[in-house]
């Protein structure tokens, strides 16, 4: 899994105040400080455990809108692990849960690996704006044609050619114009900030199941989480 730069930041460490002479006043303030810290920790735990309320209508969807389980993938088109997810994990999700109407998959951008990440995300968003039904075919096509992680490959011209080769039913001239103009870059930035700042996503691909982030190593981990959500209705 590709890791974001933010994960390298040092965590804030509580530094106790300088020692003071013993006395009732110092004891009272120490008690208040300990109580305050305890409240902050408890609130932090409670907030981190709450599922995130995604605005699903704003995200590209694969599957039925009324599917019981909603999956949100945060991906980066420059991320090799995301390519693996697209080519090996997603087809299994489609077969087992999406085609059966049990789950729907949504996509959100966490474009943090470099300029290619943003350019490809803008291109995919442009396709989505033209025709939401074409988005997933283009999503697959970008990952299928992903270049080396250490080189710049997602140029506007190449991204348009990828769309042409995938035989998308869209306006290719508009796609090129949108990429060059950065149409949708604000949306890409908004989703990336959500991933990094609010949800504390450590890298890509990251998966949320009904708003709860899932730590997974393989498809079986994802399958287990979905089946637990489905319960007796699976």
N, C-alpha and C positions, 0 to 999 in steps of 0.2 A: 504494500500500500504506500503510495507516495505521501510524504509527510510535509505539512505546511511549515513555513518559516516561523510562524507564531508560536509553534510548540517548543521552540528553543528558548523563548523568553523565560527569564528567571521568575519564579513565583514570589509573591510578596511574603515576607517572613515577619512574624510578629516579634518585635524587639522590646523586652520589658524595660520599664523606666529605671532610671538610676536608683540605687538603693538609698533609702532614707532612714532617718532615725526611727526607732520603734515608737509607736504611739497609737492611740485610738484613731486619730485622724487618718494616719497612713493606712491603718487596717480597714477603715470604712471605704476609702478610695480604692484600695486593692480589691475589696469585695465587689464594689460597683463595676470595676474594670473586668473582673472575671465573669460577672453576670452578663455584661454587655457582649463580651466575646462569645459566650455560650449561645446567646440569642442569635448573633450573627451566623454562627456555625449551623445552628438548627434551621434558620431561614434559608441558608445556602443549600443545605441538604434537601429541604422540602421543595425549593424552586427547581433544583436540578433534576428532581425525580418526576416533575410534571411533564406530561407529553406536550410537545409543541403543537400549537394550533396552526397548521399550514393553511394558506389560502389556496386550496387545491384547484380552484377554477382558473387560477393564474398560471398554472403549470401544464406543460404538455402531458397528455395522459395516454397510456396504452392499456386498454381494457374498459370494462363497463364503469360508467360513472357511479352506479349504485353498488359496486362491489363492496363486500363487507370489510375486507382488509385493504388498507391503502398503504402502498410502499412509496417512499421518496428516495431516489438515488441522487446524491450529490456527486457530480462527475466533472472531470477536466479532460478535454479532448486530447491533451498532450500527454496524459498519464497512461503509461503502459498497462498498469493494473486495471484501469478502466476499460481498456481494450479487451482484456481477458474477461472482465465482467460482461461486456457487451456480447462477446462471441461464445462464451461458455456457460455463464450463469443465466443470463436473460432468456435464452431459448428454453431452458428448463422451467423457468418461472412462467413463460408463455404457455408451455405445454401443460404444466400441472395446475396452474392457478388462474392465469389470465384468460385463456380460451374457455375455461370452465366457468368464468364469471365470478370466481371466488375472491380474486384480488385484482387490483389495478396498480400499475406502475407509473409513477410520475418522475419527471426529470427536473433537477435544479442545477445550476452552474456553481461550481467552486473553482473559478479560473485563477489559479495562483502560481502555476509553474513557469509562466513567461508570456511574452507577447502573443505567441501562437495560441495560447489558451484562450485569450480574450478574442482574438480575431476569429477563431473557429466557433466560439460561443456566439459571437455576433452574427456569423453566417447562419448558424442553426436557428437562432432567434428570428432572423429575417425570413427564413423558410417557414417557420411556424406562423409568423404574421401573415404570410401570403396564403398558406393553406395548412392548418393544423394536422390534417390527415397525412401530409407529406413529411412531417417532422421526423418520425421514427425511422423511415427509410433513409433519410439523410443522416440521422444520428448513427445508424449502422454503417453507412457508407464512409463517414469521416473516420470512424474507428478502423474500418477495414483498410483505409488508405493512410493510416497514421504514420508519420515520419519518425525519424530518430529523435529521442527526447532531448538530445544535446545539440540539435540543429534547428534552424528556422525553416519550417516547411509549409506552414498554413498561410500562404500568400492568398490575396483575394482571387487571383487568376486560377490558382490550383483548386481553391474551394469551389469556385464556379464550375470548373471542369469535373470535379467529383460529383457535383449535382447533375451535370449533363450525363456523365457515364452511368449514373444511377437511374437515368431516365425519369427524373422528377417532372411532374406536370406543373411547372412554375415559370415565371418570367425571369430568365437568366440575366437579362440586362439590369433588371431591377435588383436582383440579388447582388450583382457586382457593385451597383451604385450604393446599395445599403451598406455593404461591407466597407467600402471606401469612406462613406460618411459616418460610419460607426453607429448606425441606427440600432438601438437596443443596447448600447454599451452601458447605459445607466441601469437598465434592468439586470444585466450581467453583474455589474458592480454591486447592486443591491442584494442579489442572491449570494454573492461571494462574502459580503459583509455579514449577512445572516449566518452563513456557515461558520465563519471565523470568529466573529465577535459574540453573537448571541448563543449559538449552538455549540461553540467550541469544538467544531469538527477538526480532527487531527490530520486528516488527509483524505485521499480519494482512492477508490470509490467508498463512500459512506452511505449506509442505508438506514432509513427510519421506517419502523413498522408501526402504523397508527400513531405517529408522532413521537415514538420512543426510539432512540438510537440503538442499533443492534451491532454488537461486536461479533463479527463472524470470520471464520477461517475457511469455510467451504459452503457448498450448497446445502448440506445437511443442517448446518446451523440456521440458515435462513428458513428452510422447510419446517424445522421444529418450531421456530418463532411464529410462523404463519399458522401452522396447525393449532398452536396454543390459542391464538386469537380467534380462530374459527370455532374452536371448541367442538361441541356436539353437532354443529351444522356442517362440518367438513365433509 
